Amino acid sequence: MILVIGDIIVDEFIWGDVSRISPEAPVPVVNVQKVDRRLGGSANVIRNLHALNTKSAMFGVVGDDEPGQWVHNRLGELDSDDVGVFTKKNERPTAIKTRVVAQHQQIVRYDHEWASPIHPDTQNKILEQILSKLDQADAVILSDYAKGVLTPELLEKLIPKLKGKIVGVDPKPANNASYHGATFITPNLLEASQMANMDNINEDGHVEMIAKHLCETLNLKYILVTRSERGMTLFDGKQCHHIPTAARDVFDVTGAGDTVIAAFTACLAQGSSPLDAAKTANQAAGVVVGKVGTATATWQEIENH
């Protein structure tokens, strides 16, 4: 089992087509054909683990509202343990990101979200639930969307208690110092350069300097930096490996980082080497960016890709 801790978001998609411009303003008129929801934010990692036939447990918060109940129901459908998902009454509604998509093109996105830190009592409850499941866990993923769940206080209490486990972090630069002692992080190049306080230059030698610096300063075993069209760079603690992109067509990069950390962690938990795990994660990312919307990749799709 892999434990996932972080910011739960509902991804809502409004699908339609456009045949005219509004007479009221120079904007397209979308003829809505369907509306659907998907687990997003940290919960998208759960979707990706499910697609990889990997059991999971989710830890975070939702609101006392219909989208929050939908999150619980959907986690149940994915056979993910949701005992660590706390419902907050009169405090913060469930975060929702709504995207309007026409002819496979995103027209606009509007967000309802609250980034204030969760209450210390809630942090402690989440920590208690995580520790109660730790014996069953092969790995832990900290999926940080900077929406208030993974506070520095929670991370500083949690990471030292995870010794002996694979601990992966999808980071945000604002929490940089709090990831000290994790097994690995999976930032994109912009995040990595901000965390290292270095220039954002997408050249192999420069990325190697960033990766080695972050590994040393954060006491990591590995770092996997995603580099858009340049693929990925893995520093395995000894040397850097540059992995060319596996993307054939790029339609939507939404949630690709969730796919990367899910696949990389799942492979490590099964005993793969860091390099083999990174190559598989790279292939998985190549699959999902070829789909529209928050997507996942199965083992069969990865192999076929």
ABEGO torsion letter per residue (X at the ends): XBBBBEBBBBBBBBBBBBABBBAABBBBBBBBABBBBBBBEAAAAAAAAAAAGBBBBBBEBBBBBAAAAAAAAAAAAAGBBAAABBBBBGABBBBBBBBBBBGGBBABBBBBBBABBBBAAAAAAAAAAAAAAAAABABBBBBBAGAGABBAAAAAAAAAAABGBBBBBBBBAAAAAAABGBABBBBBAAAAAAAAGBBBBBBAAAAAAAAAAAAAAAGBABBBBBAEAAEBBBBAGABBBBBBBABABBABABGAAAAAAAAAAAAAAAGBBAAAAAAAAAAAAAAAAABBEBBBBBAAAAAAX
